[in-house]
Amino acid sequence: MRINDNYLKLKAGYLFPEIGRRVSAFAAANPDAKIIKLGIGDVTEPLPAACREAMHKAIDDMADCASFHGYGPEQGYAWLREKIVANDYQPRGCAIEADEVFISDGSKCDTGNILDIFGPGTSNTIAVTDPVYPVYVDTNVMAGHTGEVKDNGEYEGLTYLPVTAANGFVAPLPDKPVDVIYLCFPNNPTGATASKEVLAQWVAYAKKHGSLILFDAAYEAFITDPDVPHSIYEIDGARECAIEFRSFSKNAGFTGVRCAFTVVPKTLMGKTSDGKDQAIWPLWNRRQSTKFNGASYIVQRGAEAVYSEAGKQQVADLIAFYMENAKLIRQTMTELGIDVYGGENAPYVWVKTPGAGGGLSSWEFFDKLLNECHIVGTPGSGFGAAGEGYFRISAFNSRANVIEAMKRMNERFTMASS
């Protein structure tokens, strides 16, 4: 029996297990400490009432032969796909059809599963931002698309596009042609957004070089600036070069319920190994029909309720709740003299680690917060080399916990010892 050797190429010390190890060690040594976790992007507030009611009704449907549902369409029920198009795309002038929307159990899954339809090995050149959501990199490593890991932690087969305060955390265009480009806006981890002008440059680049943009818009509902686009399809020409990923996890609190969708335009084309044009839509449709049995009827009814009048208001209230948390975090960090980014159009606050001589390392800052304030965040270096010296703080928590965490920061955090 042979294993997939590509898994052995994954970098050791994956971010979240290492966080868990350090937190567990601290908790064992300090059993009375109340640790507040502002690290992972997991929601804390209950599902919107409209979604709960819809799911209760859907459970009742499953109790009656006349309304029972077995296998549903692998692509998702038409009534949900139509609601998505009517609410998320048509109002923004995006020419997306309902059968171009594929319902799934999570955008994290989809960003990995989409690799099934790409060429094998390193036949495609791949560009990622640095820092980056680790799933984009690791799923490509698992699929054998990246080559070996280098001494600096980068993979030899990837093109890295550093994002820093100097470029507003918006990646520059590659200086060479690449086949696949991962973009995430609003960005995880930095909270940055991209203007229409910036996205138009990416679309133009992709069309010029025959590239595919994988656009992760999981946090689009948190955009407050009316001039910031919510979808790549607001840009002319994006239907010919982009796939978009969306999720109900963060806007409607579905992290434990699992529902998302991916948009694959029928006009999107790739190349076969012999250079012929090939539409991407039928390949993804076949992949989903073969390897996926669809999200559950009950969950999809809950997602449909997001688009009801009550659901829209309740989702808006949830988003406002988390963004108020982000505002409190930003305010405290600013008052402490720490450089703060993000947290205005995204639920993540990205901070420059303080301290003399260029500041603490990401992990030094992690340990300092944990030991002094009993607060857990996410070291920026875990998202890539360019994330070193930065730190992500999540606004996903209860108001009481965020207030308490910021109180501790004001009372216990010692800039002098930084």
Secondary structure, DSSP 8 states (H G I E B T S, - for coil): ----GGGGGS-SS-HHHHHHHHHHHHHHH-TT---EE--S----S---HHHHHHHHHHHHHTTSTTT---S--TT--HHHHHHHIIIIIGGGT----GGGEEEES-HHHHHHHGGGGS-STTSS-EEEEES--HHHHHHHHHTT-S--B-TTS-BTTEEEEE--GGGTT-----SS--SEEEEESS-TTT-----HHHHHHHHHHHHHHT-EEEEE-TTGGG---TTS-S-GGGSTTGGGTEEEEEESTTTS-GGGT--EEEE--TT-EEE-TTS-EEESHHHHHHHHHHH-----HHHHHHHHGGGSHHHHHHHHHHHHHHHHHHHHHHHHHHHTT--EEE-SSSSEEEEE---STT---HHHHHHHHHHHH-EE-EEGGGG-GGGTTEEEEE--S-HHHHHHHHHHHHHH--STT-
